[in-house]
Amino acid sequence: MKALTNIRWAALAIILSATTASAQDKTILERWEEDRSQIFDGADIALSELQWVARPLVVFADTPNDPRFQQQMEKLAAGLDDLAERDVIIIRDTDPAAATELRTTLRPRGYMMALLGKDGRVALRKPSPWSVRELSRSIDKMPLRQQEIQDRRLGN
């Protein structure tokens, strides 16, 4: 009986490692295209991979326990479909010691939310949480987003 239990655990470990390996074989963009509701870790992101494909929305904090960080993540979770429609990829970075590319590029101090355009430029920097509605309005005012809306209307 013990041998059978050990075999089951070994089989489960193999399945989990294969699943993890296959997920790791995919790029961030491939994983995001499969499921746009995912939230990615800042350590996994290279901004150059996202340029002209997605609008990075980066939420920084010095700890995941920061109330502003938690409030922002709750607001984002409530509007994932609206953000996905606007090609927004959500990224969290709560480890200042990691010195990620995002932290060296955007230089947050404590809590900060930054929205980058598809061109890689910073469109917004906010020291307090924003609703998805506010974010959507800001994105919809961007020239590239307006072109996307117009192209969609014309069927391009």
C-alpha positions as CSV (number, residue, x, y, z in Angstrom):
1,M,0.0,0.0,0.0
2,K,2.9,2.4,0.9
3,A,4.6,1.6,-2.4
4,L,1.4,2.5,-4.3
5,T,1.1,5.8,-2.5
6,N,4.8,6.6,-3.3
7,I,4.1,5.8,-7.0
8,R,1.1,8.1,-7.0
9,W,3.2,10.9,-5.5
10,A,6.0,10.4,-7.9
11,A,3.5,10.4,-10.9
12,L,2.0,13.7,-9.6
13,A,5.5,15.2,-9.2
14,I,6.3,14.3,-12.8
15,I,3.0,15.8,-14.1
16,L,3.6,19.0,-12.2
17,S,7.2,19.4,-13.3
18,A,6.1,18.7,-16.9
19,T,3.4,21.3,-16.6
20,T,5.7,23.8,-15.1
21,A,8.4,23.2,-17.7
22,S,5.9,23.6,-20.6
23,A,4.7,26.9,-19.1
24,Q,8.3,28.0,-18.7
25,D,9.0,27.2,-22.3
26,K,6.5,29.8,-23.4
27,T,7.3,33.4,-23.7
28,I,5.5,36.0,-21.6
29,L,3.6,37.1,-24.6
30,E,2.5,33.6,-25.5
31,R,1.3,33.1,-21.9
32,W,-0.5,36.4,-22.0
33,E,-2.1,35.7,-25.3
34,E,-3.5,32.4,-23.9
35,D,-4.9,34.1,-20.8
36,R,-5.0,37.9,-20.6
37,S,-6.3,37.8,-17.1
38,Q,-2.9,36.6,-15.8
39,I,-0.9,38.9,-13.6
40,F,2.9,38.7,-14.2
41,D,5.8,39.1,-11.8
42,G,8.2,42.0,-12.6
43,A,11.2,39.8,-12.5
44,D,9.9,37.8,-15.5
45,I,9.4,40.9,-17.8
46,A,11.6,42.4,-20.4
47,L,9.9,45.6,-21.6
48,S,11.4,45.2,-25.1
49,E,9.4,42.1,-25.6
50,L,6.2,44.0,-25.0
51,Q,6.8,47.0,-27.3
52,W,4.2,47.5,-30.0
53,V,2.2,44.5,-28.7
54,A,0.9,45.3,-25.2
55,R,0.4,48.2,-22.8
56,P,2.3,47.3,-19.6
57,L,0.5,48.4,-16.4
58,V,3.0,48.0,-13.6
59,V,2.0,48.1,-9.9
60,F,4.9,48.6,-7.6
61,A,5.1,48.4,-3.8
62,D,7.8,47.7,-1.2
63,T,5.7,44.8,0.1
64,P,2.6,42.9,-1.1
65,N,1.0,43.9,2.3
66,D,0.9,47.6,1.3
67,P,-2.8,48.6,1.5
68,R,-2.6,50.7,-1.7
69,F,-1.1,47.8,-3.6
70,Q,-3.9,45.4,-2.3
71,Q,-6.6,48.0,-3.2
72,Q,-5.1,48.5,-6.7
73,M,-5.0,44.8,-7.4
74,E,-8.6,44.4,-6.3
75,K,-9.7,47.2,-8.6
76,L,-7.8,45.6,-11.5
77,A,-9.2,42.2,-10.8
78,A,-12.7,43.6,-11.1
79,G,-12.1,44.9,-14.6
80,L,-9.8,42.4,-16.3
81,D,-12.0,42.1,-19.4
82,D,-11.9,45.9,-20.1
83,L,-8.1,45.9,-19.7
84,A,-7.7,42.9,-21.9
85,E,-9.7,44.6,-24.6
86,R,-7.2,47.4,-24.5
87,D,-4.1,45.1,-24.7
88,V,-3.1,45.8,-21.1
89,I,-0.7,43.3,-19.5
90,I,-0.7,43.6,-15.7
91,I,2.6,43.3,-13.9
92,R,3.3,43.4,-10.2
93,D,6.6,44.2,-8.5
94,T,6.7,44.0,-4.7
95,D,10.4,43.2,-4.1
96,P,12.7,46.3,-4.1
97,A,15.7,44.1,-3.4
98,A,15.2,42.3,-6.7
99,A,16.3,45.4,-8.7
100,T,14.3,44.3,-11.8
101,E,14.5,46.0,-15.1
102,L,11.2,47.6,-14.4
103,R,12.5,49.1,-11.1
104,T,15.6,50.5,-12.7
105,T,13.7,51.9,-15.6
106,L,10.7,53.4,-13.7
107,R,12.3,54.1,-10.3
108,P,9.4,53.7,-8.0
109,R,9.4,54.9,-4.4
110,G,7.1,52.8,-2.3
111,Y,3.7,52.3,-4.0
112,M,3.4,53.5,-7.6
113,M,1.4,52.5,-10.6
114,A,2.8,53.1,-14.1
115,L,1.1,52.7,-17.4
116,L,3.2,52.4,-20.5
117,G,2.0,52.8,-24.0
118,K,2.7,50.3,-26.7
119,D,5.6,52.5,-27.8
120,G,7.3,51.9,-24.4
121,R,6.8,55.5,-23.2
122,V,5.4,56.2,-19.7
123,A,1.8,57.4,-20.2
124,L,0.9,57.6,-16.5
125,R,2.5,57.5,-13.1
126,K,0.2,57.5,-10.1
127,P,1.0,57.5,-6.4
128,S,-2.5,56.2,-5.5
129,P,-4.8,53.4,-6.8
130,W,-6.9,54.1,-9.9
131,S,-10.1,52.4,-11.0
132,V,-10.3,50.4,-14.3
133,R,-12.7,53.1,-15.6
134,E,-10.1,55.8,-15.0
135,L,-7.4,53.7,-16.6
136,S,-9.6,52.8,-19.6
137,R,-10.4,56.5,-20.2
138,S,-6.7,57.4,-20.2
139,I,-5.9,54.5,-22.6
140,D,-8.7,55.4,-24.9
141,K,-7.2,59.0,-25.3
142,M,-3.9,57.6,-26.5
143,P,-3.4,58.2,-30.3
144,L,-2.5,54.5,-31.0
145,R,-5.6,53.3,-29.2
146,Q,-7.7,55.8,-31.1
147,Q,-6.2,54.3,-34.3
148,E,-7.0,50.8,-33.1
149,I,-10.7,51.8,-32.4
150,Q,-11.0,53.4,-35.9
151,D,-9.4,50.4,-37.6
152,R,-11.8,48.1,-35.8
153,R,-14.8,50.2,-36.9
154,L,-13.6,50.1,-40.5
155,G,-13.1,46.3,-40.3
156,N,-9.3,46.4,-40.8
